[in-house]
Structures are given as structure tokens and as C-alpha cells.
Amino acid sequence: EANHTQQAKGMIIMNQVYQPLEEGVDYRQQFDGLILSFMTQGHMDVRIQTESYRINKGDIAVILPQVIIEPLAASTDATMTTVGLSLDFLSNFPVLLQLIHNTTLRNHPLIQLNEEDTAVFKELLHLLQNVYVRNNALKTTETLHYLTLSLISFVLEAYAPTDQTNHTPISRSSAIVHEFYQLVLHQATQHRSAKFYAEQLHLTPQYLTTLLKAETGKSILEWV
């Protein structure tokens, strides 16, 4: 539940307070852009793609385009600030467009900052939110671009997925789903048949459809 939402062209900032999740409701979400979520209080259990994670206070989740995120449970005091950036917004920064194809970040989307870096990040995020509500559209847009680039660059500099031994190895199913997403991202406007994507992944259309349905809840054609 978003209790305070701000919007600008290609960008959205939400301060979210999570309520108890209802059984039988499909909470899966997908965004055609980049999401940066900062857990300001409490914790939240989520499924990102096919892997489960706990986002604790101070953690940052970086959700790349076409990645499925599903809230599973949250503490009673769970609050989160989320920045969403469209692909059009990201196109202003070639370095950020390269980011969305970062396989390591896609597979390990949680970032944990130390206390000093967390304090700096909160200041940057607060400044971004303050500029976001300004009325001078022309100047605000340019300033937002620079602040957004600074915020994400700061986070990525602190991101060090060097100790991969602490992570669960990516399953074959997850790898196939990721490869399929990448194909759809680049080929969906030209190719819309299940056979094409199955051939690219060296699988049968039936097997790929069954796998996608089990892992994501959608078939090949629904994704395309």
C-alpha cells in the first residue's frame, strides 16, 4: 500500500506501508524499468524471480526490468521507499542502460550497506525526494537526472557480490527463465511464436511453456 506517491515523467517515488497480505491474492508485480527499494523499517519476505529473500531494515533491493517480484510476508512495522525509473528515463544515461543487463545483479538483487554508507544514501534519497516535488519542471528534470545518477552510482559502488559462497547457486530453471526474459526483451517485436523462443533455448515448446508456467505463472505467449 503506497501512502505517499510522487510522479514525474519517467519516474515515480513511493513511500510504502505494507499491510497484512490476504491469502489467495496474486501479489506478483513486474515493471518495465528499474526499481530501487530501500527498507526504512521492519522487514519483508519476497520472491524475486524464483528465489526467496528477506529484505531487512537498511537493505536495498535493485529490481531490473522484466523481473517478477512477489511479496510473501511483512512485519507489522514494514515501510519502504521505492524509486521507479522507466526505460525512457534510463536512456538519458548509457551507463544505466548497461546496468539493466547485469547478470550478477539480476541474480543477487539485495544490497547491504554499512552504517556510514547507509547514512549517505538516506541523505541522497531525501534530497532526491525534495527536488522531486519542486514546481520548476525544466530545472527540476535536469537536477533529477543528476541526483538519480548519483544515487544509483553510489549504491553500485557499495555493491560487492564478491562472496558468492553465501548465495544459493542459481538453478537451471532460473537460468532458463532469465535467458527467456532477455530474449523477449530484445525479440518480442519481431518474433511472437513459442517455437522461436524454444529453439533459441534449445528446448521443446512444450517443455519451455510448462517450465515458464510453473516458475512464473504465465505461458510463453502470455509473456510475448
N, C-alpha and C positions, 0 to 999 in steps of 0.2 A: 504494500500500500504506500503510495507516494503522498506525503503530506505537504510537500513544498516542491513544485516543479517550475523550472525556468527553461525557456526555449529561445534559441536564436537560429539563424539559418545554418543548417547542417550540424547543429549542436544542441544537446539537452543536458541539463543538470538537475538531478533529483535528490532530495533528502527523503529517505525512505524509512518508515517504521513498519516492521513486519508483525502481522497478526498471526494467530494460530492457523495452520493450514488445514483446510477441510479435506476429509477423505473422499476419494473418488473424483477429485478435480484434477484436470491435467494442467499443471503449472509450467510446463516446458515453454521456454521462450527462445527466440532466435532473432538476432539483429544483424542487418546487412551493413555493418560498420564495426567500429572499435568501441568496446566498453571498458571503462576503468572504474572499479568499485572499491571504495575504502570503507572497511568495517569500523565504524566510530564507537560502537558499544555492543557488548554481548558477543554472540557467535551464531553462525548459521551453517547448517549442513546442506550441501548442494551436490548435484551430479552434473559434471561438465563433460559433454560428450558421453562416454560410457564409464568414466571414473568418478568415484565419490571423494569429496573433500570436506573438511571443516574449515570455515573461514572464521578466524578469531579476531578479537579487537586489535586493531592496528595492521591487520593483513590487507593486502591489495590484490584483487583478482583482475587479471587482464584477459578479457574475452575477445578473441579475434573474430572477424566476420564469418558468418555461417556456422558458428559453433553453437551447439544446443546447451542451454543451461536450465537446470530444473531444481528449484528449491525443494528440499526434503523436510527440513525442520528448522526451527529457530528458537533461540532463548527468548524469554518474555521481555527482555530489555534490548533486543536486537535492533540496531539502527545502522544505516549505511548511506553514504553519499556516492552517487553514481554519475559519471560523466560519459555521455554517449556521443560519438563522433561519426558522421556519415562518411561514406567513401568520397563524396564530393569535397567535404571539408578536408579529409586527409590528403586529397590530391594537391593541396597547396604545399605539401611537404613531401618531396620524394623519399626522404629518409623514413617517414612514417608508412608510406606505401610499401617499402621493403619490409617493414616490421610485420605487416599482416601475413607475410609468408614465412615467418619464423617458426619452423617446426618445433624447436625446443620449447619456445614459449607456448605454443599451441598444446603441447603435451604436458607441460608443467606450468599452469597458469597462475599459481599463487606466489606472491612476493612478500617476504617478511623483512621489514626494515628494522635497523637498530633504533634505539631511543632517540639519538641525535638526528638521524635521517627522518624519522617519523615527525619530529617537531618541524623540520624544514618543509617536509611535504605538506603538513597541515597548514603552514603559513602560505605556501604557494596555492593550495586549493582554496583557501579562504580569499586570497587576493583574486583568483580567477572568478569565484562566485560574485565578489563585489563588483568587478568590472562587467560581469555578465548582465547585471541589471541596469547598467547605465543607459541613458536615452540617446546619446550621440552615436547613432548607428555606424557612421563611416569610421570614426576614430576607434569606436569600441571593437568593431570587427578586426581591425588590424592589430589592436592590442591583444584581443583574444587569441589570435593566431600565435603571437609570440609567447604569450603565457602558457598556452596549451603545449606548444613545442617544448618550452622549458620544463613544464610539469612532467611530461612523458619522458623526456630525455633524462631528467633527474631519477625517475623511477627505474629506467632501464640501466642506468649506470650502477644503481644499487642492486640490480638483479644479478644474482650469481648462482645459476643452477649447476654449480661445479660438482657438488656431492650427489651424483645421481644414484649412489647406493642407497639413499634414503627414500627413493621413489620406487613404486611398484613398476616393473617393466611394462611397457605398452604391449597390450595383447595384439594378436594377429587381427582379430576382428576390429579393434580400434584403429589399427593401421589402415585397414581396408576402407573403413568409414572416412578417415581423414583423406586418403587418396581420392575417394569418390567426391568428397566436398570440393577438393581442388579442381577436379575435372569439371564439375558442374559450374564452378565459379568462372572458368575460362571458356567452356564449350557449350553452355546451355543455349546460347542464342543461335548456334549453328547445328547442334545435334540434340534431338529430343527423344531418341529411341533407347529403350533399355538395352538392346543388343549392342549399341555402340559403347556404352559405358562398361558393360560386362567384358567386351572384347579388350578394351583398354586395360582392364584389371586382370585379364587372363582368367576370367571366371565365366560360368554359365549365367544367363539372365535370371534363371530360376533361383540359383544359389545366391546371387547378389541381392535380388529382391527379398528373399527370405531373411538374409543377414541384416539388411537395412531395416526391414520391418521389426525385427527383434531388437535391434540396437537403438533405433531412432523413432520407431512408431510410424514411419512413413515408407512407402514404396519408392522405387526409382522414379516412376513417372510423376508421383506427387512432389518429389524434390525438384525435378526438372521443371 
